[in-house]
Amino acid sequence: MENNLQGVLKGQKIAYFSMEIGLRNEIPTYSGGLGVLAGDTIRSAADLNIPLVAVTLVSNKGYFRQKLDASGTQTELTEEWTPSNFMTWLPQEVSVKIQGRDVKIQAWHYNCKSLTGGCVPIIFLDTNVEGNSPEDRRITDFLYGGDHTYRLKQEIVLGVGGVRMLNALGFKIRKYHMNEGHSSLLALELLKCNGKECPIVKDLCIFTTHTPVEAGHDKFDYSLVEDMIRDQNDMEILKKYGGEDRFNTSLFALNLSDYVNGVTKRHSRVSSELFPGYSIQAITNGVHSYTWTCPYFRDLFDRYMPGWANEPELLVRIGGIPDDEIWEARRKAKKALIDEVNKRTGAGMEYETFTIGFARRMTAYKRATLLLSDIERLRKVNRRGKIQIIFAGKAHPRDEAGKQLIRDIFKSIETLRNEVKIVFLENYDMDLAAKMVSGVDLWLNTPTRPYEASGTSGMKAAHNGVVNFSILDGWWIEGWIEGVTGWSIGPMPEENLIGEEARVAELNDLYNKLYYIIVPMYYERKDDWLKMMNNSIGMIAYYFNSHRMMRRYVTHAYL
Ligand SMILES: *Cc1c(COP(=O)(O)O)cnc(C)c1O
């Protein structure tokens, strides 16, 4: 395997720290959008020759493999994987102090290579090192597993250990980019290396927050932090920058970063309200165009818009592609998904039927069951024009509400058994995501506002001519033009409806637009539907891609 570290040490780099990274399906070190975004960030940096090195944990036991029984009850199997099949074990060793012990850290090296010749090295930190206690060896096993203590140990390894490992490997770092607050302890290490000079550290650090609600930000009791860190000087620093009552990783990162951003315009405004007095910029997320465009559309784009993969702006020229060729690419992508669904479930879904997709982490605010909440109105839609629905998504092992959502969907599947075909596909991962976002006709998103900081799966759908139908939250506020790029559900962005009032408005739009606009257009006005498909590509994908995002990070944050 060609994973040469020498070749990638040249020059000064941006160090990109993320608890999870979704590089490829066989490397299960991601749980959802945050990790896939990190993967897309790395892929675009490699394509664009941006000098980046990424740091994460190896998560030897992965996130988890989802099993569902007949009632939709989820059980979690470990997703053991073998890093040595993909990566090179590096000889360098560093250590961090946890509870007074020296915990040794080594690392795996993986190169993300681009066809353009660019390459981003990724350092996977691993505490499964000889000499560590059995307990310490397991620190880098489970992504988002364990309790607060386990998580804090992981954050010490990622932040403090990550900085030390980059130094030990010989990387010269000019900026440290924290993808979410999990890695904010890197700033503690930087303070100690720079004479506790806050301005020096701030100049080095960039912080991207992803969490739009107060409760979502990682916080640790100082008693726990003290037990883990056991160094009075360190504790003083943590308390000075990390909040009075509890150690708030986001606040720590905010106080020690000159450049802070949210992941959409709306999210940066919401974050500014959450953290008054801080200047929080906006860099709207994007997805890696090549990765999330299905093979059929890749071929088409290659023929008509050569160079599109490294310059997704070219997708603006979608109008030059003959309609029948676009239809043909859609037809093939849809067939591939329907065949996969039928193979997996025996549901007998049909190629010609209007197909709605909903797949993402199963967690309460994403409201996977909103579409199923009024079965009578859904039946009515189905009488207007036949529909079928495909769901997928994992619930975090400790998210009981998320798990209940899956069981609720299974109940609805039973209720509608002989009327509307609905399936829930097991074990949502990057490969299944790619099939779903390209194979359905309509991509549905129904989060509770303002919880969806960005959302990215709708951007993936748009790259494949799949039309979005979503609540106006996160990225969709910026991508949505009613009846042109897709449709909205519920209150306008500036409307402040909450609770039951918002829900009534949302349900009305959800069912009425399906009944009166969307389903009839699909079946009866193919030309109009084709226009929506074109606009998804030419007006959404051309902008909501990670090449545009990374160029913004370079000009606004890195330089
Ligand atoms: C893109 C992606 C996500 C994020 O989906 P959202 O709808 O933006 O939450 C989650 N999981 C996987 C596997 C993905 O590919």
The ligand as a MOL file (V3000), in Angstrom:
LIG
                    3D

  0  0  0     0  0            999 V3000
M  V30 BEGIN CTAB
M  V30 COUNTS 15 15 0 0 0
M  V30 BEGIN ATOM
M  V30 1 C -25.2900 12.9470 4.1820 0
M  V30 2 C -25.4690 11.9500 5.2450 0
M  V30 3 C -26.0650 12.3140 6.4550 0
M  V30 4 C -26.5970 13.7060 6.7160 0
M  V30 5 O -27.9560 13.7620 6.3520 0
M  V30 6 P -28.8830 14.9930 6.7940 0
M  V30 7 O -30.1510 14.7530 6.1230 0
M  V30 8 O -28.2050 16.2140 6.3140 0
M  V30 9 O -28.9770 14.9390 8.2600 0
M  V30 10 C -26.2110 11.3460 7.4330 0
M  V30 11 N -25.7850 10.0900 7.2370 0
M  V30 12 C -25.2020 9.6990 6.0910 0
M  V30 13 C -24.7570 8.2910 5.9440 0
M  V30 14 C -25.0210 10.6110 5.0560 0
M  V30 15 O -24.4450 10.2260 3.9080 0
M  V30 END ATOM
M  V30 BEGIN BOND
M  V30 1 1 1 2
M  V30 2 1 2 3
M  V30 3 2 2 14
M  V30 4 1 3 4
M  V30 5 2 3 10
M  V30 6 1 4 5
M  V30 7 1 5 6
M  V30 8 2 6 7
M  V30 9 1 6 8
M  V30 10 1 6 9
M  V30 11 1 10 11
M  V30 12 2 11 12
M  V30 13 1 12 13
M  V30 14 1 12 14
M  V30 15 1 14 15
M  V30 END BOND
M  V30 END CTAB
M  END
